[in-house]
Amino acid sequence: MIQGPVSEAKPICSAKGCRADAVWVLAWNNPKLHTPERRKTWLACEEHREHLSQFLGVRGFLKDVVLLGDWESGSEGSAGSAADR
C-alpha cells in the first residue's frame, strides 16, 4: 500500500553519508512495531539499492522496491515485490 509521495523536494539516498539523488523507494515495515499495511520508506541511489535492500530483507522487513517516479505517481509495485527477488 502506497501512503503518499516522498516529502523532500530533492530526495537523496538514505544510506549513511550518501548525498546522491534517490532513484528507488524501499518500502518496509517492522511487524513487531507496525500494522501489516503500514509502510515506512527508505530512499536509495543506484549504488546503495542492493545494500539497503539486503539490510532490510535479512530482517524480514522489506516489502517492496519501487522506482521513485512510480512511487510518486502512485503506480504500486511496478518494480515487483521483494518476495519476487
N, CA and C of each residue as an Amber inpcrd file, in Angstrom:
protein
   255
   0.8420000  -1.1790000   0.0000000   0.0000000   0.0000000   0.0000000
   0.8850000   1.2400000   0.0000000   0.6980000   2.1060000  -0.9600000
   1.4490000   3.3510000  -1.0420000   0.7670000   4.3860000  -0.1640000
   1.5470000   5.0740000   0.6380000   0.9710000   6.0290000   1.5770000
   1.3360000   7.4570000   1.2500000   1.4930000   7.7820000  -0.0090000
   1.7020000   9.1670000  -0.3910000   3.0850000   9.4300000  -0.9280000
   3.2800000  10.6390000  -1.4250000   4.5520000  10.9950000  -2.0440000
   5.6580000  11.1840000  -1.0230000   6.8770000  11.0540000  -1.5010000
   8.0420000  11.3430000  -0.6740000   8.0810000  12.8500000  -0.4940000
   8.3840000  13.3250000   0.7040000   8.1990000  14.7330000   1.0220000
   9.3640000  15.6540000   0.6520000  10.5480000  15.1400000   0.4180000
  11.6720000  16.0170000   0.1110000  11.5570000  16.5920000  -1.2940000
  11.9690000  17.8580000  -1.4680000  11.9560000  18.4900000  -2.7810000
  12.9320000  17.7830000  -3.7160000  14.1100000  17.4520000  -3.2190000
  15.1100000  16.7160000  -3.9960000  15.5300000  15.5150000  -3.1540000
  14.8290000  14.4140000  -3.2930000  15.1030000  13.2390000  -2.4480000
  16.5260000  12.7120000  -2.6340000  17.1600000  12.3950000  -1.5080000
  18.5050000  11.8400000  -1.5400000  18.5100000  10.4520000  -0.9050000
  19.5390000   9.7170000  -1.2030000  19.7090000   8.3510000  -0.7150000
  19.7570000   8.3210000   0.8170000  19.1490000   7.2820000   1.3960000
  19.1200000   7.1120000   2.8510000  20.3800000   6.4570000   3.4220000
  21.2650000   5.9720000   2.5550000  22.4940000   5.3280000   3.0460000
  23.3460000   6.3560000   3.7950000  23.9210000   5.9190000   4.8840000
  24.7220000   6.8100000   5.7310000  25.8210000   7.4930000   4.9090000
  25.8330000   8.8110000   4.9610000  26.8700000   9.5910000   4.3080000
  26.6630000   9.8180000   2.8180000  25.6720000   9.2040000   2.2250000
  25.4440000   9.3470000   0.7830000  24.5820000  10.5820000   0.5310000
  24.9610000  11.3690000  -0.4380000  24.2060000  12.5640000  -0.8130000
  23.7150000  12.4750000  -2.2580000  23.7550000  11.2710000  -2.8390000
  23.3240000  11.0780000  -4.2280000  21.8050000  11.1610000  -4.3330000
  21.3520000  11.5310000  -5.5140000  19.9130000  11.5800000  -5.7670000
  19.3080000  10.1880000  -5.6240000  18.1500000  10.1250000  -4.9980000
  17.4340000   8.8580000  -4.8470000  16.7820000   8.4750000  -6.1670000
  16.7990000   7.1740000  -6.4460000  16.1710000   6.6130000  -7.6470000
  15.1140000   5.5950000  -7.2440000  15.2880000   4.9870000  -6.0800000
  14.4400000   3.9000000  -5.6160000  13.7900000   4.2270000  -4.2740000
  12.6130000   3.6670000  -4.0500000  11.9440000   3.7020000  -2.7480000
  11.9000000   2.2690000  -2.2410000  12.4110000   2.0400000  -1.0470000
  12.3510000   0.7370000  -0.4010000  11.2650000   0.8210000   0.6690000
  10.1710000   0.1360000   0.4330000   9.0480000   0.1400000   1.3680000
   9.2260000  -1.0210000   2.3310000   9.0690000  -0.7470000   3.6130000
   9.3090000  -1.7760000   4.6280000   8.4120000  -1.5560000   5.8270000
   8.3510000  -2.5650000   6.6690000   7.7590000  -2.4070000   7.9860000
   8.3380000  -3.4350000   8.9310000   8.3330000  -3.0760000  10.1980000
   8.7770000  -3.9760000  11.2580000   7.5000000  -4.5620000  11.8600000
   7.2380000  -5.8540000  11.6390000   5.9800000  -6.4310000  12.1140000
   5.7970000  -6.3860000  13.6340000   6.8760000  -6.1900000  14.3700000
   6.7510000  -6.0730000  15.8240000   6.2690000  -4.6910000  16.2390000
   6.4060000  -3.7140000  15.3430000   6.0320000  -2.3420000  15.6670000
   4.8850000  -1.7890000  14.8390000   4.7240000  -2.2740000  13.6060000
   3.7810000  -1.6770000  12.6660000   2.6710000  -2.6480000  12.2850000
   1.5140000  -2.0980000  11.9550000   0.4340000  -2.9300000  11.4240000
   0.8590000  -3.4450000  10.0480000   0.3060000  -4.5670000   9.5910000
   0.7550000  -5.1680000   8.3280000   0.6660000  -4.2430000   7.1150000
  -0.3040000  -3.3500000   7.0610000  -0.4530000  -2.4860000   5.8970000
   0.4300000  -1.2310000   5.9410000   1.0200000  -0.9390000   7.0750000
   1.8760000   0.2400000   7.2350000   3.1630000   0.0760000   6.4470000
   3.5950000   1.1300000   5.7620000   4.8530000   1.1100000   5.0330000
   5.6960000   2.3160000   5.4070000   6.8770000   2.0400000   5.9050000
   7.8940000   3.0550000   6.1250000   8.7320000   3.0580000   4.8470000
   9.4990000   4.1180000   4.6090000  10.2950000   4.1520000   3.3830000
  11.7200000   4.6110000   3.6420000  12.6090000   4.0020000   2.8890000
  13.9750000   4.4720000   2.7430000  14.1420000   4.7790000   1.2760000
  14.9920000   5.7380000   0.9700000  15.3100000   6.0740000  -0.4100000
  16.6960000   5.5550000  -0.7300000  16.9050000   5.1890000  -1.9910000
  18.2050000   4.6390000  -2.3740000  18.6300000   5.1340000  -3.7500000
  19.9230000   5.3820000  -3.8890000  20.5080000   5.6510000  -5.1920000
  20.8040000   4.2900000  -5.8320000  21.2230000   4.2930000  -7.0840000
  21.5400000   3.0230000  -7.7530000  22.6110000   2.2430000  -6.9920000
  23.6320000   2.9550000  -6.5170000  24.7580000   2.3000000  -5.8420000
  24.3570000   1.5900000  -4.5510000  23.4060000   2.1390000  -3.7980000
  23.0680000   1.5860000  -2.4830000  21.7770000   0.7730000  -2.4460000
  21.0620000   0.6660000  -3.5560000  19.7850000  -0.0560000  -3.5600000
  19.9400000  -1.4930000  -3.0660000  20.8950000  -2.2110000  -3.5880000
  21.0680000  -3.6150000  -3.2100000  21.4690000  -3.7530000  -1.7460000
  22.4010000  -2.9320000  -1.2860000  22.8610000  -2.9980000   0.1070000
  21.7120000  -2.7320000   1.0840000  20.9610000  -1.6540000   0.8340000
  19.8480000  -1.3230000   1.7300000  18.7450000  -2.3790000   1.6540000
  18.5010000  -2.9120000   0.4670000  17.5020000  -3.9830000   0.3050000
  17.9040000  -5.2200000   1.0950000  19.1820000  -5.5810000   1.0310000
  19.6550000  -6.7510000   1.7810000  19.5460000  -6.5220000   3.2810000
  19.8950000  -5.3220000   3.7370000  19.8090000  -4.9870000   5.1580000
  18.3880000  -5.2050000   5.6680000  17.4100000  -4.6680000   4.9410000
  16.0100000  -4.8210000   5.3470000  15.5180000  -6.2470000   5.1280000
  15.9300000  -6.8690000   4.0430000  15.4730000  -8.2100000   3.7040000
  15.8990000  -9.2660000   4.7010000  17.1200000  -9.1930000   5.1770000
  17.6440000 -10.1530000   6.1490000  16.8140000 -10.1330000   7.4300000
  16.2540000  -8.9950000   7.7490000  15.4450000  -8.8370000   8.9600000
  13.9670000  -9.1480000   8.7140000  13.6300000  -9.4220000   7.4520000
  12.2400000  -9.7090000   7.1040000  11.3750000  -8.4590000   7.0420000
  11.9940000  -7.2950000   6.8940000  11.2670000  -6.0230000   6.8920000
  10.8970000  -5.5510000   5.4890000  11.6740000  -5.9060000   4.4710000
  11.4760000  -5.3660000   3.1240000  10.1930000  -5.8930000   2.5060000
   9.3660000  -4.9830000   2.0210000   8.0870000  -5.3500000   1.4120000
   8.0590000  -5.0800000  -0.0780000   8.7340000  -4.0240000  -0.5440000
   8.6900000  -3.6730000  -1.9580000   9.8330000  -2.7320000  -2.2980000
  10.2710000  -2.7880000  -3.5560000  11.2680000  -1.8680000  -4.0870000
  10.6640000  -1.2850000  -5.3560000  10.5120000   0.0360000  -5.3780000
   9.7970000   0.7090000  -6.4620000  10.6150000   1.9040000  -6.9390000
  10.6160000   2.1480000  -8.2390000  11.2510000   3.3530000  -8.7550000
  10.5880000   4.5810000  -8.1280000  11.3920000   5.5700000  -7.7780000
  10.8870000   6.7700000  -7.1190000   9.7780000   7.4300000  -7.9360000
   9.9560000   7.5330000  -9.2360000   8.9360000   8.1540000 -10.0790000
   7.6190000   7.4130000 -10.0360000   7.6760000   6.0810000 -10.0010000
   6.4590000   5.2700000  -9.9190000   5.7900000   5.4440000  -8.5610000
   6.5830000   5.5050000  -7.4980000   6.0520000   5.6950000  -6.1420000
   5.3130000   7.0260000  -6.0580000   5.9330000   8.0660000  -6.5900000
   5.3340000   9.3990000  -6.5250000   4.0670000   9.4920000  -7.3690000
   4.0130000   8.7350000  -8.4700000   2.8270000   8.7830000  -9.3280000
   1.7350000   7.8300000  -8.8620000   2.0600000   6.9970000  -7.8530000
   1.0650000   6.0820000  -7.3000000   0.9850000   4.7510000  -8.0030000
   1.9580000   4.4190000  -8.8500000   1.9820000   3.1250000  -9.5280000
   2.5770000   2.0990000  -8.5880000   1.7380000   1.4140000  -7.8610000
   2.1780000   0.4800000  -6.8240000   2.7870000  -0.7760000  -7.4130000
   3.9390000  -1.1810000  -6.8700000   4.5290000  -2.4690000  -7.1890000
   5.0470000  -2.6170000  -8.5940000   5.3380000  -1.5260000  -9.2910000
   5.7510000  -1.6610000 -10.6750000   7.1140000  -2.3150000 -10.8290000
   7.9280000  -2.2990000  -9.7830000   9.2350000  -2.9280000  -9.8540000
   9.1980000  -4.3440000  -9.3050000   8.0350000  -4.8170000  -8.9150000
   7.9280000  -6.1580000  -8.3610000   8.0640000  -6.1270000  -6.8550000
   7.5730000  -7.1350000  -6.2180000   7.6650000  -7.1790000  -4.7550000
   8.9740000  -7.7990000  -4.3190000   9.3150000  -7.5680000  -3.0860000
  10.5450000  -8.1330000  -2.5360000  10.5030000  -9.6430000  -2.5550000
   9.3200000 -10.2260000  -2.4590000   9.2000000 -11.6850000  -2.4780000
   9.6000000 -12.2670000  -3.8220000   9.5500000 -11.4480000  -4.8720000
   9.9270000 -11.9160000  -6.2040000  11.4310000 -11.8940000  -6.4150000
  12.1920000 -11.3340000  -5.4880000  13.6350000 -11.2080000  -5.6750000
  14.3630000 -12.3460000  -5.0140000
